[in-house]
Every structure is written in C-alpha cells, then in structure tokens.
Amino acid sequence: MTTFKPQISPHYFRIALQSALAAVLFLGLPAGLLLWLILLRGNNSTSAVDPFIEFLQVNGLNKIFLLTFCSLGWSFSLGRISGYQPAWHIGLATMLAIIIGWFSPLSNMDAWFDGKLPMHLLYAVAMCGIVFSATSCVGLAYGLILRSVKAALTLALTTGLVTVLTLLLTIIIFNQFGIRVGDGTVFLAMSRVTATSLMLSAIMGGMVLGVGFSWFVENKQSDNSKDTRKLQ
C-alpha cells in the first residue's frame, strides 16, 4: 500500500540541493563513467582503468545496466527527500523508464540525420534525443506511480526540456572555447563535452524532478488528508 510521510512545510530550496546531489552521484556520474575513465586514462597515461573501460565498451548494454542499477540510489534518495513511500515504487519506475528511454526512437536520432548534418550538429541532435528520451520517460513514470496525468505530463516536459537546454548550453560553451566534437583539434573532445554535459544535465534535471515530484507528493498527501477528514 502506498503511504506518504507527513510533511508540514517542505523547503524546496533544500529539496533542490539534495535532489541535485543525489542525481549527480547516482545518475550523472554512472551515465558518463566510461567517458570519465577514458579521460583519466588519456590524461594520466595509466592502464589501471583499462579493465573497467573494456567491460563498459564490450557491450553497449553494460552501460545501461550500470546506470539502471545505480539509479536505485537516486530512487531511494528521492523517496526520503519527497516523503513518498514505498521507495521501491520509485526505483522500479526509474529503472523501467531508463530502459524504455534507451530503446525509444528518440535515442537513435543520429540515424535519422546521418549524412545530412555536420558532425558537431549530428552529435548535438543525438545527445538531445538520448537525454530527452530518458528524462521524459522518468517523468512520465513518476506521474504514473502518483496516478496523476497532470504530474506525468508536467514532470516529463519540465525535466526533459531543462536537461536538453542544459545539454545544449554546455555544448555551446565548449564550442566557444574551441572544443568542438568532430573537428579533431582537441584531444578526447567528445569525452570531455559528453561527460561534462551529462553531469550538468543530471544536476539540473534532478533539481527540477526532485522539486516537482515533492510538490505533487505534498498535494497528494493534502488531498488524502482532506478525504480522510470528510470520512470522519
């Protein structure tokens, strides 16, 4: 049975900070772990991380499985932050949403425009599709566990748009500093841009998702309290 822990007056600034921290640790870092390891190897010329890189590169699904597993940390953190219980509902919704998002057509947008766009634009389109697909699916899933169409649409659109805008802004900033994916002038440019943009998108998306989900949980709790008083 779904229950909601009492929350008298949520502090949304605190919720935003806690959600950002949980998102970057359990979503942003695992999502870009392979790239951070490649950067570590490239900058330090060390082979210690080679086994981990090979494991993540041997099969594309290994990265998704790692992200899905680590997302449990985010889910249980969000449960504590928002007061929603049981937290395993959030965990199951998050894992299914990540998997569905990964296999959705939006995650393969680079194939739609292959050969039609320059490399750096094709990269931006592909990343936007992947990030929007994953984050909007998570938002929809959270609305479903709250049994609210309004929550599903709101969380999906706000989280998806914020993460995509953050991603694009990061790519633009890197371009301004001469780091452009595909031009071959900067060593490991794609790894640098992608790893950073995933971390920043996780922070911003986590903040929006944490605050939005907590707000809907509070309203759900308030509605349940009113119904209980009417029955009494």
Secondary structure, DSSP 8 states (H G I E B T S, - for coil): --EE---SS--HHHHHHHHHHHHIIIIIHHHTHHHHHHHHHHHH---TTHHHHHHHHH-HHHHHHHHHHHHHHHHHHHHHHH-EE-HHHHHHHHHHHHHHHHTSGGGGHHHHSTTTS-HHHHHHHHHHHHHHHHHHHHHHHHHHHTT-HHHHHHHHHHHHHHHHHHHHHHHHHHHHTT--TTSS-STTHHHHHHHHHHHHHHHHHHHHHHHHHHHHHHHHHHHHHHHHHHH-
